[in-house]
């Protein structure tokens, strides 16, 4: 959890202590705000989907499959060939899966125990997650794809080593060098494809 997320958590905690949630009108206000924010997140992701499909970038690039859940993170990532469109769609599906899972969990917590803080937290964290993703920067903000070369760094929310000022042990220098070379080759491929068009 980053420091900004801790600040948001403390702000939500302070709000929950001040606001009277035994009053149903306050609960309804939080629920409506939550619904509107989640709907806006899904509309933005739908917009990203249509932008990816309209761009139809068929440039072939190299990407890596990160170790999955339960696998040793120090294993070498598996390289594979894909198109820019397929890579972007894969990243979008992953983002949608994260948001869908958090939405289901938060709604279950509210329905079962009427917990308000998770609703408030998701009103802040889900839009931040959508805004921070590279797809938003490219397809909504208009950032050039060459500035964010594929493969993108996979952010691990459970990696506290950066927050503590320590380098993660499982990241090898050879892996970093290979990723840099792959990104440089992908930028060249995208530039060549754009010149050919």
N, C-alpha and C positions, 0 to 999 in steps of 0.2 A: 504494500500500500504506500503510495507516494505521500510526500508531505502535504501536497495540495488536497489529496483525498482525506487525509487526517483532519485538515482544517475544515473541510466540508462536513465531515462526520461530527466534529465538535460543534459546528454551527447548527446542524440539524438537531443534535442533542440539546443544545440550549433552547432552540425553538420549541421542541417537544416539552421541555420543562415549563415553559412560559404559557403555551397555548393550552386551553382547556379542551381536551378531546373527549370529555364526557358529553359535551354539547354536540349533537348530531350535525348541526350546520357546519361546524369546523371539520368534522370527519368527511362530510360531503364535499367540502371545498378541497380538501387534500385529495380525495378520490377523483374528483373532476380534473384537478390539475395534473394528477398522475396520468389519467386517461388521455388528456390533450397532449402532454409531453411525449408519451409513448407513441401516440398516433403520428405526431410530427416526426419522430425518429424513423418510423416505418415509411412515411411518405418520402423522406429524404433518401432512405435506402432504395425505395422503388424508383426514385429519380435517378439514382446512381446506376441501377440496373438498366434503365432505358438508355442512359448515356453510354454505358459500356456496349450495349447492343448496337446503338447507332454508330459508334466509332468503328466497330467491326475490325479491330486491329488484328490482322492475321500474321503479324511478324512473329517468326519462331525465335524463342529465347530459351535460355537455360535457367532452370530453377532447381531448388533443392527441397526434398521432403524431410522435414524435421522429425526427430524421433517422436513417436506417439506417446500417449499416456501409458505409464508403466514401463517404458523402455529406458535403457540407460542413456542419459543425455550426453555422455561423452562419446557415443558411437558416431562414426562419420555419417554426415547427412548424405542421402542418396540423390545424386543429380538426375534430372530428367528434362526432356524437351517438351515445350508447350507453346501455345500462342499467347500473346499479351492478353487477348480477350478471355481465354480460358483461365489464365492466372488471375485476372481481375475478378472474374465470376467466382472462382474458388475462394478468393479472399472475402468477397461479398457474402457468399453462403456461410462462411465461418463466422463473420460478424453477425449475420442474422441468427445463426444458431445460438451464439452467446446471448444476444438480446432476448431471444425467445425463451431460453432457459431461465434467465434472470426474471423475466416477466412472469413465468409460470410459478417459480419459487416464491416471489414476492406476493403474488395473488393468493397462493395457498396459505402463506403466513398470515395474510390479512383475513382471509375467510375463516381460518381455523381459530386464530387467537386474537384477531382484530389488532394486530401490531401496526402502528402508524409509522414509526421511524423508517422501516424498509421502503415504504412508499415514498417518503420524502427523499431518502437517499437516492433512489432510482430516478427521481425527477432531476437530480443533478448528475449522476454518474453515467446514465445511458446516453444523454446528449453529448457528454464529453467524450465518451467512447466512439460515437459516430464521428464527431468533429476531429478527433485525433487520428483517425485511420487515414492511410495514404490514399484510399479511393476518394475520400471527400476532398482531399487536397487536389487531386488530379481532375476529377469529373465535376465537382461543384465549384471549387475555388479557382480552377483553371490553371493550376501549376503544371509546368511542362514535365512530361514523363521522364525526360532525361535527367531531371533533378532528383528523381526518386527511382533509381534503376532497380530492376527486378534482379535477384530475389530480395524482398524486403526483410528487414530484421524482424524476427518474431519476438514480440514482447511477452515476457513471462511475468504475470502479475505476482507470482510467488517468489521471484528472485529478489532477495533483499540485499544482495551483495553490492549493487550500485549505490543504494541508499546508505550503506555502511562504509562506502569508500573502498571496497575491496573488489578486485576483479573476480568474476565468476570462475571457479576452478575448471569447469567442464569445457570452457571455450579454449580451443587450441589455436596457436598462432598459424598453423598450416591451414586450418579451416577458414580463418579470417582472410588469409592471403588468397585462398581459392575462391572465396566469395567475392572479394574485390575484383579478381580477374574475371569472374563470371559476370559481375555487374558491368565492368568496362566493355566486355564483349557484347552484352545485351544493349548497351547504349549505342555502340557502333552499328549493331543490326537495326535498331530503331531509326537511327539517322539515315542509314542506307535505304531503308524501306520508304522513308518519307521523301528522300530525293528521287526515288524511282517513281513515286506517284506524282 
